[in-house]
Amino acid sequence: MEQEIDEKEIKKIFAGAKRKVVEVAGEIHDIVEDTIWVDYDKLPILSKKIQEAMVEVTQMREKYEFLK
């Protein structure tokens, strides 16, 4: 039972980490769709944010088999 609670908590943390990546990706999408001509300079910054946020997602996937 304790392992199930741990797994649930890990999945919750993992979902939050993935949500961070998706939120930044959404910002990039909005720029590409609507404001690329004025906001293109934000893309490298947002790309860096995705790379940083993906570290946690990737590490968790490597550590916990049930997240794959």
mmJSON file of the N, C-alpha and C atoms, coordinates in Angstrom:
{"data_MODEL":{"atom_site":{
"group_PDB":["ATOM","ATOM","ATOM","ATOM","ATOM","ATOM","ATOM","ATOM","ATOM","ATOM","ATOM","ATOM","ATOM","ATOM","ATOM","ATOM","ATOM","ATOM","ATOM","ATOM","ATOM","ATOM","ATOM","ATOM","ATOM","ATOM","ATOM","ATOM","ATOM","ATOM","ATOM","ATOM","ATOM","ATOM","ATOM","ATOM","ATOM","ATOM","ATOM","ATOM","ATOM","ATOM","ATOM","ATOM","ATOM","ATOM","ATOM","ATOM","ATOM","ATOM","ATOM","ATOM","ATOM","ATOM","ATOM","ATOM","ATOM","ATOM","ATOM","ATOM","ATOM","ATOM","ATOM","ATOM","ATOM","ATOM","ATOM","ATOM","ATOM","ATOM","ATOM","ATOM","ATOM","ATOM","ATOM","ATOM","ATOM","ATOM","ATOM","ATOM","ATOM","ATOM","ATOM","ATOM","ATOM","ATOM","ATOM","ATOM","ATOM","ATOM","ATOM","ATOM","ATOM","ATOM","ATOM","ATOM","ATOM","ATOM","ATOM","ATOM","ATOM","ATOM","ATOM","ATOM","ATOM","ATOM","ATOM","ATOM","ATOM","ATOM","ATOM","ATOM","ATOM","ATOM","ATOM","ATOM","ATOM","ATOM","ATOM","ATOM","ATOM","ATOM","ATOM","ATOM","ATOM","ATOM","ATOM","ATOM","ATOM","ATOM","ATOM","ATOM","ATOM","ATOM","ATOM","ATOM","ATOM","ATOM","ATOM","ATOM","ATOM","ATOM","ATOM","ATOM","ATOM","ATOM","ATOM","ATOM","ATOM","ATOM","ATOM","ATOM","ATOM","ATOM","ATOM","ATOM","ATOM","ATOM","ATOM","ATOM","ATOM","ATOM","ATOM","ATOM","ATOM","ATOM","ATOM","ATOM","ATOM","ATOM","ATOM","ATOM","ATOM","ATOM","ATOM","ATOM","ATOM","ATOM","ATOM","ATOM","ATOM","ATOM","ATOM","ATOM","ATOM","ATOM","ATOM","ATOM","ATOM","ATOM","ATOM","ATOM","ATOM","ATOM","ATOM","ATOM","ATOM","ATOM","ATOM","ATOM","ATOM","ATOM","ATOM","ATOM"],
"id":[1,2,3,4,5,6,7,8,9,10,11,12,13,14,15,16,17,18,19,20,21,22,23,24,25,26,27,28,29,30,31,32,33,34,35,36,37,38,39,40,41,42,43,44,45,46,47,48,49,50,51,52,53,54,55,56,57,58,59,60,61,62,63,64,65,66,67,68,69,70,71,72,73,74,75,76,77,78,79,80,81,82,83,84,85,86,87,88,89,90,91,92,93,94,95,96,97,98,99,100,101,102,103,104,105,106,107,108,109,110,111,112,113,114,115,116,117,118,119,120,121,122,123,124,125,126,127,128,129,130,131,132,133,134,135,136,137,138,139,140,141,142,143,144,145,146,147,148,149,150,151,152,153,154,155,156,157,158,159,160,161,162,163,164,165,166,167,168,169,170,171,172,173,174,175,176,177,178,179,180,181,182,183,184,185,186,187,188,189,190,191,192,193,194,195,196,197,198,199,200,201,202,203,204],
"type_symbol":["N","C","C","N","C","C","N","C","C","N","C","C","N","C","C","N","C","C","N","C","C","N","C","C","N","C","C","N","C","C","N","C","C","N","C","C","N","C","C","N","C","C","N","C","C","N","C","C","N","C","C","N","C","C","N","C","C","N","C","C","N","C","C","N","C","C","N","C","C","N","C","C","N","C","C","N","C","C","N","C","C","N","C","C","N","C","C","N","C","C","N","C","C","N","C","C","N","C","C","N","C","C","N","C","C","N","C","C","N","C","C","N","C","C","N","C","C","N","C","C","N","C","C","N","C","C","N","C","C","N","C","C","N","C","C","N","C","C","N","C","C","N","C","C","N","C","C","N","C","C","N","C","C","N","C","C","N","C","C","N","C","C","N","C","C","N","C","C","N","C","C","N","C","C","N","C","C","N","C","C","N","C","C","N","C","C","N","C","C","N","C","C","N","C","C","N","C","C","N","C","C","N","C","C"],
"label_atom_id":["N","CA","C","N","CA","C","N","CA","C","N","CA","C","N","CA","C","N","CA","C","N","CA","C","N","CA","C","N","CA","C","N","CA","C","N","CA","C","N","CA","C","N","CA","C","N","CA","C","N","CA","C","N","CA","C","N","CA","C","N","CA","C","N","CA","C","N","CA","C","N","CA","C","N","CA","C","N","CA","C","N","CA","C","N","CA","C","N","CA","C","N","CA","C","N","CA","C","N","CA","C","N","CA","C","N","CA","C","N","CA","C","N","CA","C","N","CA","C","N","CA","C","N","CA","C","N","CA","C","N","CA","C","N","CA","C","N","CA","C","N","CA","C","N","CA","C","N","CA","C","N","CA","C","N","CA","C","N","CA","C","N","CA","C","N","CA","C","N","CA","C","N","CA","C","N","CA","C","N","CA","C","N","CA","C","N","CA","C","N","CA","C","N","CA","C","N","CA","C","N","CA","C","N","CA","C","N","CA","C","N","CA","C","N","CA","C","N","CA","C","N","CA","C","N","CA","C","N","CA","C","N","CA","C","N","CA","C"],
"label_alt_id":[null,null,null,null,null,null,null,null,null,null,null,null,null,null,null,null,null,null,null,null,null,null,null,null,null,null,null,null,null,null,null,null,null,null,null,null,null,null,null,null,null,null,null,null,null,null,null,null,null,null,null,null,null,null,null,null,null,null,null,null,null,null,null,null,null,null,null,null,null,null,null,null,null,null,null,null,null,null,null,null,null,null,null,null,null,null,null,null,null,null,null,null,null,null,null,null,null,null,null,null,null,null,null,null,null,null,null,null,null,null,null,null,null,null,null,null,null,null,null,null,null,null,null,null,null,null,null,null,null,null,null,null,null,null,null,null,null,null,null,null,null,null,null,null,null,null,null,null,null,null,null,null,null,null,null,null,null,null,null,null,null,null,null,null,null,null,null,null,null,null,null,null,null,null,null,null,null,null,null,null,null,null,null,null,null,null,null,null,null,null,null,null,null,null,null,null,null,null,null,null,null,null,null,null],
"label_comp_id":["MET","MET","MET","GLU","GLU","GLU","GLN","GLN","GLN","GLU","GLU","GLU","ILE","ILE","ILE","ASP","ASP","ASP","GLU","GLU","GLU","LYS","LYS","LYS","GLU","GLU","GLU","ILE","ILE","ILE","LYS","LYS","LYS","LYS","LYS","LYS","ILE","ILE","ILE","PHE","PHE","PHE","ALA","ALA","ALA","GLY","GLY","GLY","ALA","ALA","ALA","LYS","LYS","LYS","ARG","ARG","ARG","LYS","LYS","LYS","VAL","VAL","VAL","VAL","VAL","VAL","GLU","GLU","GLU","VAL","VAL","VAL","ALA","ALA","ALA","GLY","GLY","GLY","GLU","GLU","GLU","ILE","ILE","ILE","HIS","HIS","HIS","ASP","ASP","ASP","ILE","ILE","ILE","VAL","VAL","VAL","GLU","GLU","GLU","ASP","ASP","ASP","THR","THR","THR","ILE","ILE","ILE","TRP","TRP","TRP","VAL","VAL","VAL","ASP","ASP","ASP","TYR","TYR","TYR","ASP","ASP","ASP","LYS","LYS","LYS","LEU","LEU","LEU","PRO","PRO","PRO","ILE","ILE","ILE","LEU","LEU","LEU","SER","SER","SER","LYS","LYS","LYS","LYS","LYS","LYS","ILE","ILE","ILE","GLN","GLN","GLN","GLU","GLU","GLU","ALA","ALA","ALA","MET","MET","MET","VAL","VAL","VAL","GLU","GLU","GLU","VAL","VAL","VAL","THR","THR","THR","GLN","GLN","GLN","MET","MET","MET","ARG","ARG","ARG","GLU","GLU","GLU","LYS","LYS","LYS","TYR","TYR","TYR","GLU","GLU","GLU","PHE","PHE","PHE","LEU","LEU","LEU","LYS","LYS","LYS"],
"label_asym_id":["A","A","A","A","A","A","A","A","A","A","A","A","A","A","A","A","A","A","A","A","A","A","A","A","A","A","A","A","A","A","A","A","A","A","A","A","A","A","A","A","A","A","A","A","A","A","A","A","A","A","A","A","A","A","A","A","A","A","A","A","A","A","A","A","A","A","A","A","A","A","A","A","A","A","A","A","A","A","A","A","A","A","A","A","A","A","A","A","A","A","A","A","A","A","A","A","A","A","A","A","A","A","A","A","A","A","A","A","A","A","A","A","A","A","A","A","A","A","A","A","A","A","A","A","A","A","A","A","A","A","A","A","A","A","A","A","A","A","A","A","A","A","A","A","A","A","A","A","A","A","A","A","A","A","A","A","A","A","A","A","A","A","A","A","A","A","A","A","A","A","A","A","A","A","A","A","A","A","A","A","A","A","A","A","A","A","A","A","A","A","A","A","A","A","A","A","A","A","A","A","A","A","A","A"],
"label_entity_id":["1","1","1","1","1","1","1","1","1","1","1","1","1","1","1","1","1","1","1","1","1","1","1","1","1","1","1","1","1","1","1","1","1","1","1","1","1","1","1","1","1","1","1","1","1","1","1","1","1","1","1","1","1","1","1","1","1","1","1","1","1","1","1","1","1","1","1","1","1","1","1","1","1","1","1","1","1","1","1","1","1","1","1","1","1","1","1","1","1","1","1","1","1","1","1","1","1","1","1","1","1","1","1","1","1","1","1","1","1","1","1","1","1","1","1","1","1","1","1","1","1","1","1","1","1","1","1","1","1","1","1","1","1","1","1","1","1","1","1","1","1","1","1","1","1","1","1","1","1","1","1","1","1","1","1","1","1","1","1","1","1","1","1","1","1","1","1","1","1","1","1","1","1","1","1","1","1","1","1","1","1","1","1","1","1","1","1","1","1","1","1","1","1","1","1","1","1","1","1","1","1","1","1","1"],
"label_seq_id":[1,1,1,2,2,2,3,3,3,4,4,4,5,5,5,6,6,6,7,7,7,8,8,8,9,9,9,10,10,10,11,11,11,12,12,12,13,13,13,14,14,14,15,15,15,16,16,16,17,17,17,18,18,18,19,19,19,20,20,20,21,21,21,22,22,22,23,23,23,24,24,24,25,25,25,26,26,26,27,27,27,28,28,28,29,29,29,30,30,30,31,31,31,32,32,32,33,33,33,34,34,34,35,35,35,36,36,36,37,37,37,38,38,38,39,39,39,40,40,40,41,41,41,42,42,42,43,43,43,44,44,44,45,45,45,46,46,46,47,47,47,48,48,48,49,49,49,50,50,50,51,51,51,52,52,52,53,53,53,54,54,54,55,55,55,56,56,56,57,57,57,58,58,58,59,59,59,60,60,60,61,61,61,62,62,62,63,63,63,64,64,64,65,65,65,66,66,66,67,67,67,68,68,68],
"pdbx_PDB_ins_code":[null,null,null,null,null,null,null,null,null,null,null,null,null,null,null,null,null,null,null,null,null,null,null,null,null,null,null,null,null,null,null,null,null,null,null,null,null,null,null,null,null,null,null,null,null,null,null,null,null,null,null,null,null,null,null,null,null,null,null,null,null,null,null,null,null,null,null,null,null,null,null,null,null,null,null,null,null,null,null,null,null,null,null,null,null,null,null,null,null,null,null,null,null,null,null,null,null,null,null,null,null,null,null,null,null,null,null,null,null,null,null,null,null,null,null,null,null,null,null,null,null,null,null,null,null,null,null,null,null,null,null,null,null,null,null,null,null,null,null,null,null,null,null,null,null,null,null,null,null,null,null,null,null,null,null,null,null,null,null,null,null,null,null,null,null,null,null,null,null,null,null,null,null,null,null,null,null,null,null,null,null,null,null,null,null,null,null,null,null,null,null,null,null,null,null,null,null,null,null,null,null,null,null,null],
"Cartn_x":[0.829,0.0,0.873,1.943,2.828,3.453,3.827,4.423,3.415,2.143,1.11,1.007,1.08,1.02,2.236,3.392,4.595,4.474,3.97,3.825,2.839,1.755,0.773,1.407,2.181,2.833,3.859,4.598,5.582,4.885,3.784,3.028,2.487,2.101,1.604,2.729,3.888,5.051,5.422,5.395,5.718,4.736,3.465,2.448,2.709,3.109,3.43,4.634,5.634,6.832,6.487,5.663,5.246,4.401,3.575,2.729,3.57,4.692,5.594,6.102,6.487,6.992,5.892,4.708,3.596,3.199,3.264,2.93,3.897,5.185,6.172,5.995,5.736,5.494,4.277,3.279,2.102,2.447,3.347,3.802,4.489,5.334,6.025,5.004,4.045,3.004,2.267,1.897,1.181,2.01,3.301,4.172,4.23,4.442,4.56,3.257,2.137,0.844,0.442,0.781,0.186,1.166,2.315,3.15,4.608,4.868,6.253,7.049,6.42,7.141,7.597,6.965,7.383,7.984,7.656,8.113,9.124,9.673,10.614,11.818,12.18,13.338,13.101,11.859,11.531,11.751,11.814,11.896,13.141,14.332,15.498,15.367,14.795,14.61,13.625,12.531,11.531,12.067,12.862,13.481,14.38,15.13,16.002,15.167,14.029,13.14,12.638,12.297,11.84,12.963,14.168,15.294,15.51,15.441,15.638,14.519,13.283,12.147,12.159,12.665,12.709,13.712,14.675,15.65,14.925,14.018,13.285,12.429,11.737,10.884,11.73,12.829,13.7,14.294,14.754,15.339,14.312,13.099,12.06,11.719,11.654,11.363,12.452,13.697,14.804,14.787,14.381,14.416,13.239,12.054,10.842,10.274,10.38,9.931,8.449,7.618,6.192,5.815,6.768,6.468,6.731,7.25,7.587,6.399],
"Cartn_y":[-1.194,0.0,1.259,1.239,2.401,2.703,1.651,1.842,2.492,2.131,2.732,4.228,4.625,6.044,6.753,6.148,6.738,6.869,5.851,5.879,6.969,7.097,8.147,9.533,9.725,11.017,11.311,10.297,10.469,10.819,10.15,10.452,11.879,12.339,13.717,14.726,14.479,15.348,15.328,14.14,13.973,14.754,14.676,15.415,16.919,17.395,18.81,19.212,18.352,18.628,18.663,17.733,17.721,18.952,19.365,20.533,21.792,21.907,23.049,23.086,21.929,21.841,22.235,21.72,21.99,23.469,24.092,25.519,26.364,26.068,26.815,26.519,25.269,24.915,25.671,25.858,26.627,28.079,28.645,30.011,30.093,29.114,29.077,28.959,28.083,27.898,29.212,29.911,31.177,32.195,32.254,33.183,32.804,31.523,31.065,31.333,31.101,31.28,32.744,33.586,34.922,36.09,35.976,37.173,36.961,36.024,35.68,36.906,37.816,38.961,39.949,39.95,40.887,40.181,38.913,38.213,37.103,37.063,36.001,35.951,37.097,37.14,36.4,36.089,35.331,33.826,33.381,31.944,31.283,31.854,31.197,31.068,32.074,32.038,30.931,30.867,29.839,28.441,28.333,27.053,26.583,27.493,27.17,26.704,27.362,26.96,25.529,25.188,23.815,22.826,23.136,22.235,22.023,23.083,22.967,22.161,22.415,21.698,20.223,19.921,18.527,17.687,18.321,17.579,16.785,17.444,16.756,15.625,15.888,14.868,13.661,13.921,12.853,12.048,12.75,12.057,11.183,11.688,10.895,9.663,9.812,8.657,7.597,8.051,7.11,6.396,7.109,6.557,5.628,5.964,5.213,4.518,3.234,2.415,2.657,2.886,3.02,4.351,5.224,6.484,6.403,5.29,5.162,4.858],
"Cartn_z":[0.0,0.0,0.0,0.784,0.862,-0.491,-1.225,-2.549,-3.5,-3.4,-4.24,-3.98,-2.722,-2.37,-2.963,-2.826,-3.39,-4.907,-5.541,-6.986,-7.4,-6.658,-6.959,-6.829,-5.786,-5.549,-6.649,-7.032,-8.102,-9.403,-9.697,-10.92,-10.879,-9.709,-9.557,-9.833,-9.29,-9.522,-10.999,-11.588,-13.006,-13.88,-13.551,-14.316,-14.231,-13.077,-12.927,-13.757,-13.795,-14.598,-16.081,-16.521,-17.927,-18.247,-17.313,-17.518,-17.758,-17.032,-17.235,-18.67,-19.18,-20.552,-21.541,-21.333,-22.242,-22.216,-21.055,-20.961,-21.779,-21.673,-22.452,-23.94,-24.265,-25.669,-26.204,-25.358,-25.754,-26.048,-25.252,-25.507,-26.869,-27.139,-28.435,-29.563,-29.389,-30.402,-30.669,-29.612,-29.774,-30.546,-30.238,-30.963,-32.437,-32.709,-34.099,-34.865,-34.22,-34.872,-35.036,-34.05,-34.013,-34.083,-33.456,-33.277,-33.652,-34.532,-34.875,-35.329,-36.032,-36.596,-35.532,-34.38,-33.32,-32.102,-31.919,-30.711,-30.997,-32.197,-32.558,-31.614,-31.034,-30.14,-28.827,-28.517,-27.298,-27.481,-28.728,-28.998,-28.407,-28.511,-27.9,-26.373,-25.751,-24.293,-23.919,-24.646,-24.367,-24.685,-25.722,-26.053,-24.912,-24.355,-23.215,-22.023,-21.805,-20.7,-20.897,-22.137,-22.406,-22.138,-22.592,-22.361,-20.87,-20.092,-18.645,-17.995,-18.403,-17.823,-18.218,-19.388,-19.846,-19.059,-18.437,-17.628,-16.546,-15.824,-14.757,-15.321,-16.416,-17.041,-17.455,-18.113,-18.594,-17.436,-16.42,-15.269,-14.564,-14.436,-13.78,-14.613,-15.926,-16.792,-16.687,-16.571,-16.447,-15.097,-14.061,-12.704,-12.406,-12.94,-12.606,-13.833,-13.859,-14.988,-15.296,-14.274,-14.484,-15.164,-15.394,-16.087,-17.583,-18.043,-19.46,-20.304],
"occupancy":[1.0,1.0,1.0,1.0,1.0,1.0,1.0,1.0,1.0,1.0,1.0,1.0,1.0,1.0,1.0,1.0,1.0,1.0,1.0,1.0,1.0,1.0,1.0,1.0,1.0,1.0,1.0,1.0,1.0,1.0,1.0,1.0,1.0,1.0,1.0,1.0,1.0,1.0,1.0,1.0,1.0,1.0,1.0,1.0,1.0,1.0,1.0,1.0,1.0,1.0,1.0,1.0,1.0,1.0,1.0,1.0,1.0,1.0,1.0,1.0,1.0,1.0,1.0,1.0,1.0,1.0,1.0,1.0,1.0,1.0,1.0,1.0,1.0,1.0,1.0,1.0,1.0,1.0,1.0,1.0,1.0,1.0,1.0,1.0,1.0,1.0,1.0,1.0,1.0,1.0,1.0,1.0,1.0,1.0,1.0,1.0,1.0,1.0,1.0,1.0,1.0,1.0,1.0,1.0,1.0,1.0,1.0,1.0,1.0,1.0,1.0,1.0,1.0,1.0,1.0,1.0,1.0,1.0,1.0,1.0,1.0,1.0,1.0,1.0,1.0,1.0,1.0,1.0,1.0,1.0,1.0,1.0,1.0,1.0,1.0,1.0,1.0,1.0,1.0,1.0,1.0,1.0,1.0,1.0,1.0,1.0,1.0,1.0,1.0,1.0,1.0,1.0,1.0,1.0,1.0,1.0,1.0,1.0,1.0,1.0,1.0,1.0,1.0,1.0,1.0,1.0,1.0,1.0,1.0,1.0,1.0,1.0,1.0,1.0,1.0,1.0,1.0,1.0,1.0,1.0,1.0,1.0,1.0,1.0,1.0,1.0,1.0,1.0,1.0,1.0,1.0,1.0,1.0,1.0,1.0,1.0,1.0,1.0,1.0,1.0,1.0,1.0,1.0,1.0],
"B_iso_or_equiv":[0.0,0.0,0.0,0.0,0.0,0.0,0.0,0.0,0.0,0.0,0.0,0.0,0.0,0.0,0.0,0.0,0.0,0.0,0.0,0.0,0.0,0.0,0.0,0.0,0.0,0.0,0.0,0.0,0.0,0.0,0.0,0.0,0.0,0.0,0.0,0.0,0.0,0.0,0.0,0.0,0.0,0.0,0.0,0.0,0.0,0.0,0.0,0.0,0.0,0.0,0.0,0.0,0.0,0.0,0.0,0.0,0.0,0.0,0.0,0.0,0.0,0.0,0.0,0.0,0.0,0.0,0.0,0.0,0.0,0.0,0.0,0.0,0.0,0.0,0.0,0.0,0.0,0.0,0.0,0.0,0.0,0.0,0.0,0.0,0.0,0.0,0.0,0.0,0.0,0.0,0.0,0.0,0.0,0.0,0.0,0.0,0.0,0.0,0.0,0.0,0.0,0.0,0.0,0.0,0.0,0.0,0.0,0.0,0.0,0.0,0.0,0.0,0.0,0.0,0.0,0.0,0.0,0.0,0.0,0.0,0.0,0.0,0.0,0.0,0.0,0.0,0.0,0.0,0.0,0.0,0.0,0.0,0.0,0.0,0.0,0.0,0.0,0.0,0.0,0.0,0.0,0.0,0.0,0.0,0.0,0.0,0.0,0.0,0.0,0.0,0.0,0.0,0.0,0.0,0.0,0.0,0.0,0.0,0.0,0.0,0.0,0.0,0.0,0.0,0.0,0.0,0.0,0.0,0.0,0.0,0.0,0.0,0.0,0.0,0.0,0.0,0.0,0.0,0.0,0.0,0.0,0.0,0.0,0.0,0.0,0.0,0.0,0.0,0.0,0.0,0.0,0.0,0.0,0.0,0.0,0.0,0.0,0.0,0.0,0.0,0.0,0.0,0.0,0.0],
"pdbx_formal_charge":[null,null,null,null,null,null,null,null,null,null,null,null,null,null,null,null,null,null,null,null,null,null,null,null,null,null,null,null,null,null,null,null,null,null,null,null,null,null,null,null,null,null,null,null,null,null,null,null,null,null,null,null,null,null,null,null,null,null,null,null,null,null,null,null,null,null,null,null,null,null,null,null,null,null,null,null,null,null,null,null,null,null,null,null,null,null,null,null,null,null,null,null,null,null,null,null,null,null,null,null,null,null,null,null,null,null,null,null,null,null,null,null,null,null,null,null,null,null,null,null,null,null,null,null,null,null,null,null,null,null,null,null,null,null,null,null,null,null,null,null,null,null,null,null,null,null,null,null,null,null,null,null,null,null,null,null,null,null,null,null,null,null,null,null,null,null,null,null,null,null,null,null,null,null,null,null,null,null,null,null,null,null,null,null,null,null,null,null,null,null,null,null,null,null,null,null,null,null,null,null,null,null,null,null],
"auth_seq_id":[1,1,1,2,2,2,3,3,3,4,4,4,5,5,5,6,6,6,7,7,7,8,8,8,9,9,9,10,10,10,11,11,11,12,12,12,13,13,13,14,14,14,15,15,15,16,16,16,17,17,17,18,18,18,19,19,19,20,20,20,21,21,21,22,22,22,23,23,23,24,24,24,25,25,25,26,26,26,27,27,27,28,28,28,29,29,29,30,30,30,31,31,31,32,32,32,33,33,33,34,34,34,35,35,35,36,36,36,37,37,37,38,38,38,39,39,39,40,40,40,41,41,41,42,42,42,43,43,43,44,44,44,45,45,45,46,46,46,47,47,47,48,48,48,49,49,49,50,50,50,51,51,51,52,52,52,53,53,53,54,54,54,55,55,55,56,56,56,57,57,57,58,58,58,59,59,59,60,60,60,61,61,61,62,62,62,63,63,63,64,64,64,65,65,65,66,66,66,67,67,67,68,68,68],
"auth_comp_id":["MET","MET","MET","GLU","GLU","GLU","GLN","GLN","GLN","GLU","GLU","GLU","ILE","ILE","ILE","ASP","ASP","ASP","GLU","GLU","GLU","LYS","LYS","LYS","GLU","GLU","GLU","ILE","ILE","ILE","LYS","LYS","LYS","LYS","LYS","LYS","ILE","ILE","ILE","PHE","PHE","PHE","ALA","ALA","ALA","GLY","GLY","GLY","ALA","ALA","ALA","LYS","LYS","LYS","ARG","ARG","ARG","LYS","LYS","LYS","VAL","VAL","VAL","VAL","VAL","VAL","GLU","GLU","GLU","VAL","VAL","VAL","ALA","ALA","ALA","GLY","GLY","GLY","GLU","GLU","GLU","ILE","ILE","ILE","HIS","HIS","HIS","ASP","ASP","ASP","ILE","ILE","ILE","VAL","VAL","VAL","GLU","GLU","GLU","ASP","ASP","ASP","THR","THR","THR","ILE","ILE","ILE","TRP","TRP","TRP","VAL","VAL","VAL","ASP","ASP","ASP","TYR","TYR","TYR","ASP","ASP","ASP","LYS","LYS","LYS","LEU","LEU","LEU","PRO","PRO","PRO","ILE","ILE","ILE","LEU","LEU","LEU","SER","SER","SER","LYS","LYS","LYS","LYS","LYS","LYS","ILE","ILE","ILE","GLN","GLN","GLN","GLU","GLU","GLU","ALA","ALA","ALA","MET","MET","MET","VAL","VAL","VAL","GLU","GLU","GLU","VAL","VAL","VAL","THR","THR","THR","GLN","GLN","GLN","MET","MET","MET","ARG","ARG","ARG","GLU","GLU","GLU","LYS","LYS","LYS","TYR","TYR","TYR","GLU","GLU","GLU","PHE","PHE","PHE","LEU","LEU","LEU","LYS","LYS","LYS"],
"auth_asym_id":["A","A","A","A","A","A","A","A","A","A","A","A","A","A","A","A","A","A","A","A","A","A","A","A","A","A","A","A","A","A","A","A","A","A","A","A","A","A","A","A","A","A","A","A","A","A","A","A","A","A","A","A","A","A","A","A","A","A","A","A","A","A","A","A","A","A","A","A","A","A","A","A","A","A","A","A","A","A","A","A","A","A","A","A","A","A","A","A","A","A","A","A","A","A","A","A","A","A","A","A","A","A","A","A","A","A","A","A","A","A","A","A","A","A","A","A","A","A","A","A","A","A","A","A","A","A","A","A","A","A","A","A","A","A","A","A","A","A","A","A","A","A","A","A","A","A","A","A","A","A","A","A","A","A","A","A","A","A","A","A","A","A","A","A","A","A","A","A","A","A","A","A","A","A","A","A","A","A","A","A","A","A","A","A","A","A","A","A","A","A","A","A","A","A","A","A","A","A","A","A","A","A","A","A"],
"auth_atom_id":["N","CA","C","N","CA","C","N","CA","C","N","CA","C","N","CA","C","N","CA","C","N","CA","C","N","CA","C","N","CA","C","N","CA","C","N","CA","C","N","CA","C","N","CA","C","N","CA","C","N","CA","C","N","CA","C","N","CA","C","N","CA","C","N","CA","C","N","CA","C","N","CA","C","N","CA","C","N","CA","C","N","CA","C","N","CA","C","N","CA","C","N","CA","C","N","CA","C","N","CA","C","N","CA","C","N","CA","C","N","CA","C","N","CA","C","N","CA","C","N","CA","C","N","CA","C","N","CA","C","N","CA","C","N","CA","C","N","CA","C","N","CA","C","N","CA","C","N","CA","C","N","CA","C","N","CA","C","N","CA","C","N","CA","C","N","CA","C","N","CA","C","N","CA","C","N","CA","C","N","CA","C","N","CA","C","N","CA","C","N","CA","C","N","CA","C","N","CA","C","N","CA","C","N","CA","C","N","CA","C","N","CA","C","N","CA","C","N","CA","C","N","CA","C","N","CA","C","N","CA","C","N","CA","C","N","CA","C"],
"pdbx_PDB_model_num":[1,1,1,1,1,1,1,1,1,1,1,1,1,1,1,1,1,1,1,1,1,1,1,1,1,1,1,1,1,1,1,1,1,1,1,1,1,1,1,1,1,1,1,1,1,1,1,1,1,1,1,1,1,1,1,1,1,1,1,1,1,1,1,1,1,1,1,1,1,1,1,1,1,1,1,1,1,1,1,1,1,1,1,1,1,1,1,1,1,1,1,1,1,1,1,1,1,1,1,1,1,1,1,1,1,1,1,1,1,1,1,1,1,1,1,1,1,1,1,1,1,1,1,1,1,1,1,1,1,1,1,1,1,1,1,1,1,1,1,1,1,1,1,1,1,1,1,1,1,1,1,1,1,1,1,1,1,1,1,1,1,1,1,1,1,1,1,1,1,1,1,1,1,1,1,1,1,1,1,1,1,1,1,1,1,1,1,1,1,1,1,1,1,1,1,1,1,1,1,1,1,1,1,1]
}}}
